[in-house]
C-alpha cells in the first residue's frame, strides 16, 4: 500500500500526501461486469441466475453482477401481494436499438460490449466465455471502493478511487449501483420462496454515470464520494452491495469495475505483485501540472535521488533515507527547474534505476 515518505527530497522534491488506499496502482486485467436482465415471471431466468452465480463463484474479486428488473417487460410484473423489484433505471438499458435487434430474458450485457454488432444483449450460454475474454484483457484503469453504513442516521457513504495505469483517449463516466441480496418472492421456474440476489435497488449516479475523466494520463488518480439516505427505502444494508464501474463514452463499453458488500472495502494487493523497483514520472512532458514521481520498491532499502540536466549537472540531490517496500508518491517542484530535458537517477541499495522527463 502507499507509504508516506519519512523525508524530503531537498530543493526539488516534497512529499505528496494522499488518501489513496483502496485502489491498486499496478497494471491489472479488466474485471467482468455482468448487467443481467431478469424477471419473476420469466421461467428460464433461474437458469440464468445459476450461470451468473457460477461465474461469481469461479472468479472471486474479478467478476460482478447486478440484476435489473425493468418496467418495460411483462416478465417483471410482480405476482399479487409479492414485492416489486422493478426500477425505471433499467428501462433505458433494456431497449432497442441499445440492446441490439431484440430483447429477451434471461439476458445480460457483459461489459456492455457489442459482441456481434449490433447485438449488445447476450444469452446465458455466452456469459462465461465472454467474461473470461474480458478478464484476460489488460485494463488501463483500476477501481477501488468502500461502502460504510451509519445505521443510526440511515446514511450509506461510498468512496470510489480510480487510478489510471496507462494513458487513455476520450472521456469516461463513472457508474455506481446499489443492489440487495436475499430477497424472497415467487419466481416462475423456481422453487417456492425463491431467493433473489444482486437485485438492483438504486443508482448513486446519473442514468449513464457521472463525468469522471477526459484524456486521462497515466498516473491520474481520482476519488469520488456518494451518499444515499436509506430512511424511506429501508433496504436491509446488511444484505446490500455496491458496484462501481467505468464507462467509455465513445464506445459505451464498460472498461472495468469493482464491488464490495456494504460495510467493507476493496483491498490493495500491489506489494504482493512487486517484483522489481520501478520509477514513473507523470505527467510527462510537464507544464502547468506539477510533475510527480511514483516509486515502487520490492523491498526495504536505503534510497537516494539525483536530478540531472542534459549537461550532466546535478540540479537536485537528496540524502539517503530508508524506505519500506511499497508505493511511494512524490511531487516534483518546478521552482528550481527551467524548461528542458532532465534525468532522474535513483539509487536503492546497490542498484540504480532512472527515468527522464521534460519540463515545458
Secondary structure, DSSP 8 states (H G I E B T S, - for coil): -B---SS--TTTEEE------SS--S-EE--EEEEEE--TT-TTHHHHHHHHHHHHHHSTTTEEEEEE--SS-GGG---TTS-----THHHHHSSTTTS-S---SSEEEETT--TBTTB--B-HHHHHHHHHHHHTSEESEEEEEEEEEETTTTEEEEEEEEEESS---SEEEEEEEEEE--EEE--TTS-TTEEE-SEEEEESS-TT-EEEEES--TT-EEEEEEEEE-TTT---GGGEEEEEEEEETTT--EEEEEEEETT-B----HHHH--S-EEEEESSSBSSS--EEEEEESS-EEEEEEEEETTS-EEEE---EEE-SEEEEEEE-STT--SEEEEEEEEETTEEEEEEEEE-
